[in-house]
Amino acid sequence: MKKVIITLIISIITIFLFDIAFFYYILLQEIKVSDSVKQWIHGDMYIPPYKVKLRAPESYLSEKLEALRPIMNSESKQDSIIIFGCSYAYGYIFENEQTISYVLSKYSKRPIYNRAINGFGIQHAIYQLRDENIYNDIKTKPKYVFFVLMDCLGHLSRLYNTAFPNILSDEYFLTYEKRGNELVEKKPFLNLYFNLAVFRHIQNILSNKRIEKKLTENPEKEDFDLFIFHFKTLNNLIKQKWSDENSKEYPKLIILAFEENKKELWEDELKKEGIDVIDIADAIGVHDLSDTKKGYFEPEIAGHPNAKVWTALMPYLKKRYPDL
């Protein structure tokens, strides 16, 4: 019995040391290819692996939502505009003047709520609309709800990630799965095993390979069922929360889509639901927007859309939606 206990203790210690070594191996690989990781490990967010305690979405999303962009046209009494999305809509590392919400405020008198946060996905918009706190923050019902869809189907892959963007995070990434006719939050089977960096890394590899296969091996409409269902759920939540029973009107959900998103496989399904899909490159007549040489994305490393994109897009939006 004593030998069994000693063997068990040695095994646990070995696993623990291996996992720490693995964590730092991945960290070194990330540093080689990412300047943002170099900056990150010198900041407050860096958490050594032996101090990681996996946090469920409920424990960290409220913290992230404290960092929202300021409300634009906050004194206006008109019906509002809500913007959801990730760092593309939030404005990454830019000043507020570079964001879609700021530029939009120059074309609209409506209150504008930018609810996007770096790293968010479609599921985070759903999460917010399921949380009653958002209705305390948003003082007037929305006329329009925008979702900024990043290029290359980045938001599709985020529907499957469990550790995002990589194992250096201590957060269990929010994901939903379809059960019957609703989306239900997925949770790790055992937090203990998922606290190990090696398991988080394997999970990420599997989910990323799954998405890569969908995109490279003749993707079909069925590959986008979960993607489509997320947007349908989001649209239904908007209708439930802000429909006008007398006029039967409800806020219009508009997807602002960047390039290489396989729109031909999902756009028609969403249009049937009354959701508008706008191809940003087509709308402004400039393609390959992510080419930093064209000046629409910056910085060169980890390029994100800047004010030039949103300024070019606004005349199109104003023409299509005159009461914007």
N, C-alpha and C positions, 0 to 999 in steps of 0.2 A: 504493500500500500504506500509505503514511504517513497519507494522508487517511482511509483505512478504519479504521486504528487510532485516530486522533484522534476520529473519529465514534463509534466503539465506546465509547471512554472517556467521551466527553460523554454518550452515551446511558445508560451505567451510572450515572454521577453524577446525571443527571436523574431516573432511576428511583429511585435511593436517596433523593434530596431529596424527590421526590414522595411516597414511601412514609412518610418521617418526617412530612411535612406532613399526610398523610392520617391517620396515627396520632394526631397531636395534635388533629385535627379530630374524630375519633371520641371521643377523651378528653373534649373540651369538651362534646360532646353527652351523654356519660354523666354528667358532673358536673351538668348541668342537671337531670337526672331522678333522680339517685341520691346520697343522702347517704353511703352506704357507700363509693362511689368517692372522694368527697372525703376521707374518712378514710384510704382505702387509699393514695392517692397521696402521703400524708405519712408513710407507714409504710415498713417494710423491703421490702415486696413489690413496690414500684413499680420497674419496669425500663424505662429509656428505650429506644425502638425500635432505636437503633443498637447497643445492647448485648444485644439479644435473641438467644439461641441456643436454638432450639427443643429442648425436652427430651422425650424419649420417656417413656412411663409408668414404665418400670422405674427411671428415674433420679430420679423425684420421689415415687412412691407410698410408698416405704419411709420417706421423710421425713415424709409426711403421717401415716402409721400410727404414728409415734412420739408423736403428739398424741392418742391414744385416751383416752377417759374411763376413770377408774379401775375396776378390777374390783370388783364388789360381792359381798359374802358370800364373800370370797376364801378363807376358812379352811374352808368347807364341803366335804365329801367327796362330796356328792350329784352326780348327773348335772347338767350345767350348762344354762344358757340363753344363746343367742347372739343378738344383735340386729344386723342389718345395715340400712343405709339412708344417708340424706344428713343435712343439717343438721336435719331434723325429728327424727330419732332421736338425733343427736349432742347437740342442745340449743342449736344456733346460738351466740348470745353469752351464754347463761344460765349461772348457777352450776350446779354438778353436781346440787344438790338439785332443780332444775327438770327433770331429764332423765327419760326413760322408764326407764332402767336403775336410777336411784336410787329412783324411786317403786315400781317392780316389786320391788325388794329388800325393801320393807316388807311385801310380800304373799307372798314366796317365800323359802325358806331356801337355794335353789340358788345356786351361783356364777353371776354374771351378767356376761357379756362384751359390752360395747358396742363393736362394730366399725364403727360408722358414723362418717363424716367429712363435713364440709361439702362440698357439690358432688359427692358420690359418686352412683352409680346402681346399677342391678341388676348391671351388668357388673363393678363393683368388688367385689361379694360373690363373684362367680365367680372373679375374679382372686385374691382372698385364699385361696379354697379350693383353687386350683391351686398355691398357693405353700406349700411344706412348712413355712415359718416359723410359720404359724398353729398348727400342731400342736405346736410347742414352747411357744407362748404359752398355749394352752387345755389345762389340766391334766386335765380330766375331759370325757368325751364328752357332747354335748348331749342333753337330753331334748326341748327345743323350740328351734326356730330361727325368729325373727321377722324379717320384712322390713317396714319402715315405708314405705308407698307414699304419696308426697306427692300433693296434690290437682292437678286440672286436667291430668293426664297429663304432669306434668313429667318423670317418669322415662322415659316413652316418647320424648320429644324428645331426651333425653340419650343414647339409643342411636344417634343419628345425628350428634350434634355432633362436630366435630373441634377446634374452638377453643372453650373454655368457661371462664367464661361469655361472654367477648367477646375481642376481639383484644388486650386489654391484658395478657393472660396470656402467659407464655412456655412454656406446657405444651401438648403435643399430647394432646388429651383421649382417654382410653382408649375405644376402641369395638371391637366384634366384628362380624363378618359370618358368616352361615351358609354353610358349604361342606360339601355333603353332609349328614352327620348330626352335625356338630360346629360349634362356634363358634371362629373363628380371628381373632386380633387384626389389625385394619386398621392399616396404617402409611402415612405420606405417601410419595408416589412419589419426590419429591425434597425433602429438607429445605430446600434452598437457596431454592426458590420459596415454600415454605410459611412461611419466615421473614419474608416480606414481608407487612406488615399488610393490604394491600389484598386479597391472595389469601385470607388467613384470614377477612377480613370477607365476601368473596364466598361462601366455603364455608359460613359460618354463615348467611348470608341464604338460600342454596339449601336447606340442611337445615331451617331454620325454616319456610320456605314449604312444604316438603314435609309437615311435620307439621301446619301450619295447614290445609293442604288436606285432610289425612286427617280432621281433626276437624270441619271446617265443611261439607264437601261430602258429606253422607250417608255417614259412615264405615261400613265393613263389617268383618266378622270378619277378612278377609284382611289388613287394615291392621294387625292386631295379631299377625300370625304371628311376627315377630321378637321382639316383647314376650313372647309366650307361650313361645317357644323358649328365651329366656333363663331364665325361671323353671323350665322343665322341666330345663334344664341344671343350674341351681343345685340343684334337688331331687335330681337324679341324683348330683351330687357329694357331697351330704350323705349319701345312701345308701351310696355307694361307700366313703366315709371312715369312717362310724360305724355301719354296720349290725352287728347282733348275729347272727352266723351260726347260733347255737344256737336263739335264740328267734324269729329272722326279724324282729325289730323294728328300727326305725330311727327317728331323730329326726323329729318332725313339723314340717314347714315351714308357717308361718302368716303370711299377708299381712295386715297391718293397714292398711286402705285409707282414705284421706281421700276427700273428695267429688269429683264430676265426673270420674270415671275410666272411664266407659263400661264398667262391669263386665259388663253384659249381653252384651258382645261377646267376653269372654275368660274370665270366671269359671268357666263350666261346663267348659271345656277343662282348666283347672288342677285343678278338683275331681276330675276323672277320674284325675288323677295322685296323688290323696291329699293335695293341698295345700288347706288351709283358707283361705278368704277372709272376713275380718271387716270389715264396713263400720262404721267408728268412729262416725259420726254416728248410725246406726241403733242401735248397741249402747248408746250413752249417752242416746239419745232427744233429741238436740239437733242441729239442722241449721244449715247456713250457719256452720260453726264458724270459718271464717276471718274473719268479721266481728269486728273487734277490740273492738267495743262489747259483745260477749257475754263477753269476758274469757278466752277460750280460746287466743287468739293474741296475741302481742306481740313487739316493739313495733308501733306503728301502721304505721310504714314497715317493709317487709320482715317482716311478721308471721310468727311461727313458733309451733307448739304448745308450750304451757307445762305446768307440773305439774298445772294444773287439768284438762286433757284426760286425762292419764294416770291421775290419781286417780279421775276419773269412769269410766274404762274398766276399771280393775282388778277391781271386783266382778263385772263381766260375764265377764272372762277367768277369774277364780277359779271361778265357777259352771260355766263350760263346760269348764274343765280343772282339776278338783279337786286334782290332784297338782302343780299349777303351783309 
